[in-house]
Amino acid sequence: MVGAVVARGDEGDEIVGSGWHRQVGGPHAEVEALAEAGPLARGATLYVTLEPCSHHGRTPPCVDAVLAAGIARVVACHGDPDPRVSGRGFAKLREAGVEVEVGVLAAEAIRLNLRFLVAATLRRPAVTLKWAMSLDGRIATATGQSQWISSPQGRRWALALREEHDAILVGSGTVLADDPRLDRRLGLAAGPNVRVVMDRRLRVPPGARLFQVPGPVLIYTESADRERREALEARGAEVAVLPAVEPAAVLADLYERSSRSVLVEGGAEALASFVESGCYDRVMVDCAPLLIGGKGAPGPLAGEGFAALTSAARLDELEARKRGGDLILTGYRKRCLQDLSSSVRPS
């Protein structure tokens, strides 16, 4: 997610061009901004959220376009950890006499590009854990009613979040209990997302609503039950057998399938498995102004949990914002942002 602005004037406040990277394979942000600026780019400053690329990929090197336009100064938030770039873009600009400044608004840009940076540095999809809960930490009543804890505005936020991720993942318990579609509905992103189910025993029924909407469905299992597998495949699912259906193995396979971001929507067992394994990067919670109570009312995380507070999973950079009457809380796996910052700092 890259944006760029070309600015002139003594205070750098005369914007003559801007652009952003709209889709994979399309023009990069710098190219769009330079095209809009035209001749006014000569001697101007280019502000960009990510180091300009210096290699031939799906598009020509952005560094060449920057130099051809006559840009005098480049201000970038952080470097590109892609080994094909990784400081080479900045070095080529400096060698050509362009002034380069790096680190402005770096923390904000890292949060913006969390999915890209995690995939590039850890070689796995970036993982966001998401759930909706009451103020007292319940995701359903003791009788199992959960629709709807969140407000209409909160539910729209959740649907928009799906549009930002390559894959939506749930456990088989969620499919059995809620029968979700897990599809994109807002039309904000091109193409369908991959809908993923962790289903060790192949419990997903062929009549699930997952199969009633177009788009790929991928089911991870440990089961060798051929009859169940063929029934699901007849509905259009791909069934992938793993020695153990656990987060690290699932993420490794999804990465090989070109998924670079995963939104885990539940249920409590699946969410807990990602927390306990440390295979997550961000947590986003819709906290509704409800008090549900009840000894049997479930919370968002099941599993074994952590026996001591000192070993509990802690989050950094907790943020809060409103959506309707709900409070959207966002936090990051401890040291996640710090580690990413170190990986994108030019040497």
Secondary structure, DSSP 8 states (H G I E B T S, - for coil): --EEEEEESTTS-EEEEEEE--STTS--HHHHHHHHHGGGGTT-EEEEEE----S-SSS--HHHHHHHHT--EEEEEE---STTTTTHHHHHHHHTT-EEEE-TTHHHHHHHTHHHHHHHHHSS-EEEEEEEEETTS-SS-TT---TTSS-HHHHHHHHHHHHT-SEEEEEHHHHHHH-------S--SSS--EEEEE-TT----TTSGGGGSSS-EEEEE----HHHHHHHHHTTEEEEE-SS--HHHHHHHHHHTT--EEEEEE-HHHHHHHHHHT--SEEEEEEES-----TT---S--SS--SSGGGS--EEEEEEEEETTEEEEEEEETTHHHHHHHHTS--
